[in-house]
Amino acid sequence: MANSSFTHSGQTEKNSVESQSGSHGHDSELGRAIVARFGALGPFISKLFELGIEARGVERIPEDMRDETHVWNNIFMWWSVNMVLTTISIGILAQQLFTLTLAHAAATILCFGAIGTALTSFIATLGPKTGLRTMIITRFSSGYIGGIVYSILNILTQLGFSVICVIVGGQTLASINPGTLPLVAGIVIIGVLSVIPCFIGYDMIHVCERYAWLPLTIVMLMLWGLGARAGFNISSETGHEDSGRSLSSDILSFGGIVFAGFTGWAPVAADYNCRIPAETSSRKIFVMTFIGLYLPICFVELLGAALTSITDPAYADALASGSTGGLVAQVLSPWKGGGKFILVLLALSVLMNNIINTYSAGLSIQALGRPFAIVPRFFWTLVAFVAYTVAGVTGREHFSAILSNFLSILGYWTAWFIVIVMEEHFIFRRKGGRLGGYNLDDYDTPSRLPIGVAGLLAAGFGAAGAVVGMSEVWYTGPIGKMAGSEFGADLGFELAFGFSAITYPPLRWLEIYYTDPDLVARHIFRGSPYHYVPTEGVAITFIVLFGLSTIIHICQGVYYRMWWLLPTVCLCGLLEVLGWSARLWSSFNPPFSPPFEMQITCTILGPTPFLAANFVAFGIIIQRLGTQYSRLSPKWYTILFCTCDVISLVVQAVGGGKAAVASGNGLDPTPGGHIMLGGIAFQLLTISIYAFLAIEFYLRYTQNWPILRDGSQDANFVREPISEKLTLMSVALLFSTTFLFISRAVYRTVELSNGWNGRIISTQVLFNVLDGAMIVLTMYSMNFAHPGLLLGRGSSLEKEIAKAKEKSNERMEKGKA
């Protein structure tokens, strides 16, 4: 792991690490800058900083502010973080969900754990070399927008880990003297104790984690001894364990959970050693991190798997009734009062884990962008605390499902995140590589960072790999289904890693080639408002593709009597045909402004009506599967989101017209561009809220967690099974929403924020791929998975919806009974 990539200049990023020394001043100066922003609250914030609260957030740590104080915590901190009760829970899943024998569980933990630890340890080596937090490092491979996407994923990840921690800790506290401490109170206690060191900051966290590993290791040894005394039975699951392909499926699926347990630390691995001197050996950091992660996690996960092999019925009953906390309490029961004291220590051990989750969640919120970064880190830490405590209280009765589903999904995104950062480092940033190094001054300057198209597309391919390879309770991909037996095998993280690894290098090479400022300048056509001459053949191709799809959509809409598709999907197609026809016109006369004005207005507005079709189709799916799982009624989905769609359409139309006219008259189009950007940003917010509510709906449906609106505490609803047609329709909506998100959220937002004369808007290939191709895929996804075919036609659809409402009412009545 050579350091050269941090000390040699690149072709577009030319300064070295040494130029950074002293560039940001000291923490005291940073603190004064923060205080100055908050007016009346300034004196209070200043007092907090004087008391030792960390002022620095995601800002880079200059070399003259680093020391070797916490070098050995690359072992001790990670040891403390993972020598905890929540790690036992992962080992327990081997028997609880997959019926694996102890031998097979141990082999899976050791093998998949080694892979996950090596990948996470590599990410840790970047902290000292850059002086940056992990989510900021992603900007050098996936751009500013890509860094925001990863920050969102990491916020969800850390909050998910925190929910697990507070539930396990609360369960354990509640099991010490059953009936005396409510589970809710236990969850709140763990949450409050976790936030205190995080509020103070980096140094306090390292002090807490430096010494906790020793007593926690002793406690785990005690559990091993008491478990052995109760009687580990290596062959206890032999009669229940699957065989053949089913056994392979179980091992692969459990391996994915184990892998996620290790790589879950990758998105925060550089957060805790970025104050170590840059000249520290990368090999030393790698080895220390590997030891600090691999040994304790394997040791404790194996303990969890071993405890489930105890055949005494009292232990099985304790696991069934009290989950991890109940099982551990049973193991410690022979020591009576002493065992309860140990149980208190174990309950509090989750603090070591949750401190890291909470602190890094606050940093990831700051990494969302400058508006978030100017708010002090400790405020976002408190926000994270409130969020995961409330979620822990809400989901306390569904711990096992939360743990298994969360860890499996977590492994997917961390797999493509790691491989993209690795390939950027070893292929493009190495000495002699295409870029040759990092210019760390650029970490917060979007125009000097990569555009991020390659990173986001590679992540999209990784997500596609996860989708086709995953095997969850609620969905099994086609490859996952073929690889396993009845329930499939989870190959999600392997395919996510592989798809991203294959696609990122060529995509990144093209991105560098087409967005290099010198290259773009040589190809700019000064007489054209596009800054280039639109390619005639490309324009004709898109006209044919959009025209064909639109004609098919019109015929399908009439045939299936789905008239709402005409002003939505068909209107989108017509606008795209007009827009690309205008680009064809411009290919013959580039300086002529009317076709430029026409194309920019039509291609900006085109995808907006299609979103409305997605909202309507999803509302129908909700009616079929059960409105009790939805936060909003199907009617409100249509009213609320279509209204937002119309608002964004009007704003974009006004801005597009203003910008086009200004550009055609030789005036500054920036004001109009800002209006368009506002409309697209509003649409991005609409898509994000819609996606969040859709994810919640499908999660509640698959887990049968209805929303109880009548104040009742429990309900046993009979869930209708999802048909193959509804599954296909749901997947089609997922793909179309993803393509629209790439076009609207990623490309158009970055394009307009980069300016009308920027390198993005001046690069034709980016427009062709990230706008034209994405909308083509969106249109054809609805052609092949048409609502009329999958949801029903005309009057029959209305009858089906009426039946679905009747069944939903019957299930509601059964739940209340």
N, C-alpha and C positions, 0 to 999 in steps of 0.2 A: 504494500500500500504506500506507494511513493508519495512524497510531499510535493513533488515538482509541480503538480497542477495548481498549486496555490502560490507559486513563486515565479511563474513565467506568464508573460502576457499572451493574450489571444488576439485574433485578427479583428474582432469587433469589441473585445473587452480587454483593454491593453494595460491596465495598471496592476501592480503587484500588491501582495498583502502588506508589505512594508510601508506602503504609502498611506496605510490606514492609521498609523500610530498617532494617537492624540486627536483623531479627527472628530470625536464626539465629546470630548471633555470628560469630566468626572461625574459621578452620580449626584454630587451636590449641585452641580450646574444643571443637570437634567431635572432634579427635584425643583429647583427654582423656576425653571421653564414651565413645569407642570403647574406649580402653584399660581404662576402669573395668568394661566388660562382660566382660572375658576373664580376670579373676582371675590365675592363675599365669602366663598368657601375656602379661599386661599389660606387664611391663617390656620384653619382647622387641619387642612391637608399638610401644611408646613409643619405643624406640631407632630403629626403622625410620622413624617419623615425624620424629624429630630429624635423621635423615640425609637428609631431603628427600623421602621417599615421600609421595605425595598421600594425605591422610586423607579428603577429601571425595569422596563418591560421587554418588548421585542427589539429594542434598539441594539445595534451591534456593540459587543464588548471590545474596546480597543486593547492592543497588546500591553500598554503600560498600566492597565487596570487588572491584569491577570496575575495569578500566583499558583503555587503548587499545593495550597492548603488542603484541597479536597481531592487530590489525585487518587489516593487509595480508596476513596468512596466509589470509584468505578467498580470495585468489588463489594465493599460493605453496604453501600446504599442499595444496590440491586439485590443483594442477599437479604437485607431487612425487608425490602418491598415485597419479596416473593415467599419468604418464610412465614406465611400467614394462612389464616383459615380459608380464605377464598380459593387459594391454590388447591387445597384438599378437595374442594367441590368439583374441580375439573377431573381429578382422578376418579371420583365417585361415579361420574357419568359413564365410565367404561362398562361397569356392570349394570348401572341403573337404566341406561338407555340402549346399550348395545350388547348386553349379556356376554361380554368377553371374559375369558378366564384371566387370572392374574398374570400368567406368563405372556399371553398375547397383549394384554394391556401394557405390561412393562416394556415389551419390545416396541410397541407403537409409540409410547412416550419417549423412549430413549432415541429412536430414529428420527421421528418427526421433530422432536425437540432440538436435536443437533442442527438440523437444517434451519429452523426458525431462529435459533440463537446466533448462528453465523451471520445471517442476513441482518439481524438487529444490531449485532456488534459492529458491522461495517458502518451503519448509519451513525453509531456513537463516535466513530473516528472523525467525523466531519465537524463535531462541535468545537474542539480546540483549534482546528485549522481555519475555521471561518469566524469564530466568535459569534455565531448566529444561532438562534433557536431553530428547531427542526423544520417547522412550517415555513419559516422565512427561506431556508435553504432550498425548498421546493421551487421557489421562484426562478432559480437559475436553470431549471429544466422545463418547467411548465408555465413560466411567465407569471405576471401579477394576478391575472384572472385564475390561472391554474392553482396558484397558491391559495386563493380564496376558496376554491372548490375543496382542496385538501384540508383547509382549516375547518370548513363546515363538517367534513367527514370526521376529522379528529375531535371536534367538539362533541359530536354525537358519540364517538368511541369512548372518550374519557367520561362523559356523563353516564354511558352504559356501564362501564366498569364501576363507577361510583355507586350506581343503583345496586349492582351486585354486592358491593362491599357493605353498604348500609343495611341491606336485607340480611346478609349472612351474619354480620355483627349483631344486628338487632335480634335475630332468631336465637343466637347463642346467649345473649344477655337474658332474653325471656325464658330460656330453658334452664337457667341456673336454679331458680325457684319457681316452677311452673305456677301460673295463676297470680303471681305478685306483681310482675312488671309486664304491661301490655307490649306487644310487638311494636306498635307504633311508637311508643315511648323509647324503646330500645333503638329504633331506627334514627330518631331525632337525636338521641345522645351521641351516637356514632358520628352523625353528620356534623354536629356542633364541635365535637372534639377534633374532627379532621380539619376544619377550616381555620383553626387558630394559628398553627405554624405556617399555613399557606398565606394567610393574611400578612404575616410578618415578612416572609420571603425566602430567597435562595439560601442564605447562610443558615437560617434557623432550620430549614428542611434538612440540610446536610448534617447539622448537629444531631437532630432527632434520629436520622437514619444511620449515623455512624456507629451507634452503640446498641441499637435495638436487636441486631442480628444475633448476638450471643445468647441472651435469655430466650429468644424465640427458638433458636436451634435446640437448646436444652429442652424446651417444652415439647418440640416435635420428637425428640429422642424418647421422651417419656411416653408419648402416644404410641410410638413404635413398640416400646416395651410392654405397655398395657395391652396393645392389640395382639402381640405375640402370646401374651399370657392368656388372652381370651381364646386364641387359637385361629391363626391364619390357615385357610384351606385353599391351597393352590388350585385344586381341581373342583372347587365348589360349583362353578358354573359349567362344568363339562357337559352335564345333561341338558342344559338350556342353551348352550352356545350353538350358533349356526355352523354350517359346514359349507365347503365348496365356495361358489360365487357369493353366497350370502355372507359367509365369514369374511371374504375379501372386501365386500361392501361395508361391513361393520368396521373393519380396520381402517379403511380409507376415510370413512365418515368421521370416526373418532380421531383419526390422525389430523383431519382438517381442523377439528376443535383444538387439539394440542398445538398444532402449528400456530393457530390464531392466539393462543395463550402466550406464546413466546413473542411473535411478531407484533402483538398488540402494544409492545413497548417501543417498537421502532419509530412511530411518529413523535415520540417524546425523548428519544435516546440522546439527542444532542442538547436538550434543554438544560441538562444538569452537569455538563462538563465544559460549557462554552467559556468559562472563566479560567480554564487551565491554559498555560502558555502554549502558543502556536507551535513551538519547536518540539513539543512533547511527541515522542515516537507514536506513530499510528499503530504499529504492531503492538506496542505496550497497551494502548487503549483498547485495542481489539481483544487481546488475551484477557485483560482484567475484566472487561465487560462480559466476555464469554463465560468466565468462571463465575462471576457474580450472578449471571442469569441461569446458566445450565444446571449447575450443581443443586442449588436450592429448589428450583422448580421441579426438576426430576425427583429429588428427594421427597418433596411434599406431595406431588401428584401420585407417585408410587405408594405413598402412605394412604392416600384416599382410596386407591384401587385395592390395596391390601385390606383395609378396614371393611370393605364391602364383601370380602371373601369369608368373613367370620360367619359361621353357620348358626350360631346361637340365635333363636327366634327373637330374643329381647333386642338384639342389635338390629335385626331386619325391621322389627316394628318401630324402633326408634328412628331409623332412617325414613321409613314410610310416613311417620307422623310428624317428625320435626326436621326433616331434611338434614343438612350438614350439621347444624348446631345440635340437633337432637342426637345424632349418631355419636358425635364427639362427647356429649354429656354422658351417654351410656358407657363409652369407653373409660371415662374418668370416674364413673360411679363407684368402683371399688375403693377409691381413696376418700369418699365421702366429703368432709369439709375441705380437705386439701385438694380434692378434685374440683370442687367448686371454685376455689381460688385460681387453679390452673385454667378453668373455663373462663373466668373473668379476663385473664391474661390473653387467652386466645381470642376472645371477643374484641379486645382492644388491639390485637395484632393487626386487624384490618385497617387500623388507622395508618400504619406504615404504607400500606398500599394506596389507600384513598387520598393521602396527602399529595402523592404524585399526580393522581388523576385530577384533583381539584386545582392544583397549581398550573398544570399544563392546559387545562380547559380555559383558564383565565388568559394564558398567553395566546392560545389559539383564537380566542375572541378578538384580542388585539390584532392578530395577524390578518383579520378580515379586511383591513385597510386603514387608511389614515384616520377617518372619523372615529374608529374604534380604538386606535392606538393612542390617541390623545387623552383618552379617559384612563385614569390610573389603574394599574394592574389589579390592585387589591379590590377595586369595585367589581370587576368582572369575576374575581374569585368568589365574592359574596353572591353574585348572580348564579354562578354554577352551583354553589352550595344549596341555594333555595330550590333550584331546578331538580337536582338529583334527590334531594330529601323528599320533595313532594312526589316525584315519580316512584321512589322507593316505598312510600306509604301506600300509593295507589296500586302498585304491582306486587305487593308483599305476598299475596296468595298464589302467585304464578312463577315462583322463582326458578324451578327447573326448566320450564319452557323458555323463560327469558334468557337464562344462561346458555342453553344449547343453541338456540336460534341466534342470539347476539354474537356468540363466539364464532359460529360458522360464517355468518355474513362478514364479520370483522376480518377474517382471514382472507377474504376475497380482495378487498380494497388495499390492505396492507401489502399484499403480494405484488400488485401492479405498481403501487407507490414505490416500493423498494427497488424493483428492477429498473424503473425509469430513472431514479436517482443514481443507481449504480452505473447504468450505461452512459448517462451524461458525464459522470465523473471519469470513468475509465476509457471511454471512447473519444469524447469530444473535448474534455477539459484536461486531459493528460498532456504532459510535455510532448510536443510534436503532433498533438491532435489538431482537429479543425479549428478549435478556439484557443487551445494551449494554456488556459488558466481561467481564474475567476477574477473579475474586478469587483471586489466586495463593496466598494463605494456605491455600486449601482443597486444595492439590495432593495431600496425603497424608491427607485426611479423607474416607473413603468416603461418609458421610452427607451431605456438602455438595457432592459431585460429582454429575454426572448419573448416573442409574441405569445407563445404557449400553445399554438395550434398542434404541434407535433405531440407534446405531452398530453394534451387533452384527448386527442384522437387515439393515441396509444392507450390511454386510460379507458376510453370508450371500447376499444377492442378487448381490453382486459375484462371489462364489465360484461361484454358479450360472451367471452370465454367462460366467465363465472356463471352466466345465465344458462348456457347450454350444458354445463358440466355439474351444476349444483344439484343437491338432493336434500330437500327440506320437507318438513311435514306439509307445508302449504304449496310446494311446487318442486317438480323434478324435471330437469332439463333433458333433452333427447339423448345426449351423450351420457349423462349420468344414469339415465334409465337403461341404456344399452350396456353400460359397464357393470351394472349390478344385477341383482335378482328382482324380487318382488318390489322392494322399495327403492331400488337404484343404489348407486354409489356416489358419494360426494367427491367429485373431481374439480370442484369450483376453483380452489386456490391454485391448483396445478395448471389448469387451462388459463386462468387469469394471468398468471406469471408468464406462461409460454406465449400467449397471444400478444401481450405487451412487449415482451422481449424481442419478438420477431419484427413487430411493426415499428417500434420506436426508432431504431437507427436509420432506416431509409426516410422516414417521415421527418426526423430531425435534420438529416442532411439536406433534404429539400427545403425545409424551413430556413436553414442558414443560407442556402444558396439563393433563394428568392427574396429574402428579407435583409441580406447584407446591405447596409446603407450605400456603399460604393456601387454595388451591382445595380440596385434599384435606380440610383441616380443616372446610370448610363443608359437605362432603358426607358426613362421617362420621356413621354412625347409632350413637349411643352405646349403645343397648340391644342391639346385635347383636355376637356374638363375631367376626363377619366385619369389623365396622366399616362395613358397608353392607348393603343388602338384595339378595340374589342375584336377578338378573333371571329371571323365570319363562320367558319365551320362549327365552332363551339356554340355560337348563337343558334344556328340552324338545328343542331342536335337537341338543344334544350327546348326549342319551339316544338319540334316533333314529339319529344317525350311528354311535355306538358299538355300539348294538344291532344295526343292520343289518350292520356289518362283522363283528361277532362271530358272528352266525348264518352268514354266508358262510364265515368261517374254519372253523367247525365242520363245515360241509358239505364244504369243500375238504379238510380234514384227514382226514375219513372216506373221501371218494372216492379220494384219492391214497394212503390208508393211511399217512399220516405222523402217527403217534399222538403223537410228541413235540411237535407243535404245540398239542395240547389243554391240557397244563399250562403252556404258555408264552404263546403269542399269545392263545389263547382265554381263559385266565385273566386276562390283562391287560385284555381287552375287558370281561369280567364285572365286574372291580373298578372299571373306569371307569363302567360303567352304574350300579353301586351308588353310587359317589361322586357322580355328577351327579343321581341320583334323590334323594340326601340334600340336595343343593343346591336341588332343586325343592321339597322338603319345607320347607326353611328359608325359601323365598320367601313361604310362607304364614304362617310363625311364626318370624321372625328371632331372637328371644331364646331360643328353645328349644334347649338344648345337645345332646341326643342326635344330631340330624341333622348338626350341626356336627362332632361327634366322629367320626361315621361318614364324612363326606365327606373330612375331612382325612386320615384313615387310609387310605381306599381310593385317593384320588388320589395320595397320596405313594407307596404301594406298587405301584400299577397298572403303571407302565412297567418295573418291575424284571424280571418274568418275560419280557417281550418281548426284553430284552437277551440272555437265555439262548438264545432262538431264533436270534438273530443269530450267537452263538458257534457253535452247532451247524451252521448253514448254511455259515458260513465254513470250518469244518472239512471239510465235504463238498467244497467248492470246492478246498481244498488237496489232497485226495485225488485229485481229477480232474486238476488241473494239474501236480501233482508235489510230493511231500513233500520233495524235496531242496532246494526253494526256501524252505522254512519253517523258522523258528527252533525251533518246537515241532511235535510230531506232532499230527495231527488229534485223536487220543484225548486228549492233554493239553490241547488247547484246550477241549474239552468239560469235562474234569474240573476244570482249574484255574479257568477263568473262571466256570463255573456254580457252583463252590464259593464263589468270591468274591461272586457274585450272591446266593447264599443268605445269606451272612454279612451283606451290606449290607441284605438284605430283613429279616432278623431284627432288626438294630440299628434300622432305620427303624420297624419295627412296634412295638418296645418304646418308642422315643421318641415316636412318634405317639400311642400309647395313653396314655402318661403326660401328654403335652401336652394332649391332648383332654380327659382327665378333669380335669386341673387347671383348664383354661379353663372347663369346664362348671360347676365348683364355685366359680368366682370366685377361684381361686388363681393364682399366677404360673406360666404355662406355659413360661417360659424354659428351665428345666433339661431338660424333655422336648424342647424345640426344639433344644437343643444336642446331645442324643443323636441326633436325626434328622439334624441337620447333619453329625454325624460319619459316619453311615451313608451319606449322600449324597456326602460328600467321598471316602469309601472307594470308592463306586461310580464317582465321577469319575476316581479314580486307575485303577480297573479299565478303564474305557472308554479312557482315554488310553494305557495299556499295550497294550490290544487294538488300538487304531488304529495305534500305532507298529509293532507286529508285522505288521499287515495291509499297511501301506504298504511295509514292507521286503519282504514276500513278493511283492507285485505288482511292485516294482522289480526284485527278483532274477529274477522270472519273465520280465519283458519284456526284460531285458538278458542273460538266460541266465547268471546268476551263481549257480550252486548252492552250497550250504553243504557244504564238504568235511569230513565228519566222520571220515574214516578216516586223516587225516594226509597224504593225497596232495596234491601241489602243483598239479595241473592235471587237468581233466576236460572232455571234449567231449560234454556231454549233448545228446541230441536232444530239443528242446523240443516238446511237443505244442501245436498251435495252439489258441487259445481260441475256443470256439464263440460264436455270437450269443446263445444261451441263457445261457451262463455269463457273458458280458459284461453282459447285462441283469440277471442275478441279482446280479452284483457292484455294478452301479450302484444297484440297489434297496437293497442293504445299506449302501452309502455314504449314500444319502438317509435311510434309517431311523436310522442311527447319528447322522447330523447332527441330525435332529429331536430325538432323545433327548438329545443333548449340549446342545442349546439349552434343552430343558425341564429337564433334571437339573442340568447344570453351570452354566448361565447363570442361569435364572430361580430355581430352587429354592434354589440356594446363596446368591444375592443376597438373596432374600426372607427366608430364615431368619436370615442374618447381620445383616439390617437390623432384626430384632426383631419381636415379635408386635404391637406397636402402631405399627410404622413405616409410611412412606408406600407401600411396595411391597405389603405384605400387605393394606393398606387400599384398594387400587386394583383394582377388579373387572376392568377391561379388560385389565390385564396378565395376570391369571390366565386369562382367557378365551383370549387370543391365545397366550401363551407356555407355557401348560400344556395346556389343552384342545385348541387347534388343532394344536399340535405332535404330540400323541399321536394325534389323528385322522389326520393326514398319515402318521404312522408305520404305523398300522394298515392304511390303504388302500394304501400302497406295497407291502405284502406281499400284499394281495388281488390287485392287478393283476400283480405280479411274484411269483407264488406258487412256492415251492420245488418243489411237486409237478409243476407245469407245466414248470419250467426245469431242475430237477435230476433228475426221474424219480420214479415212484411205487413205493411198497412194495418188493416183491421185485426189481423191475427196477432200482431204485436200488442195492440191495445187489449185484446182478450188475455194474452199471456201476462201482461202487466197487472190486469185486474185479478187474475188468479194468484199472482205473486203477492199482491196486497192482501188478498183474503187469507193466504197461507201465513203471511207475516203476522196478521192480526190473531190468527189461531195460535201461533207460537208465543205471541205476547201474552195471550190469555193463559196458556199452559204455564208460562214462566211465573205469572202472578199467583196461580193456583197453589 
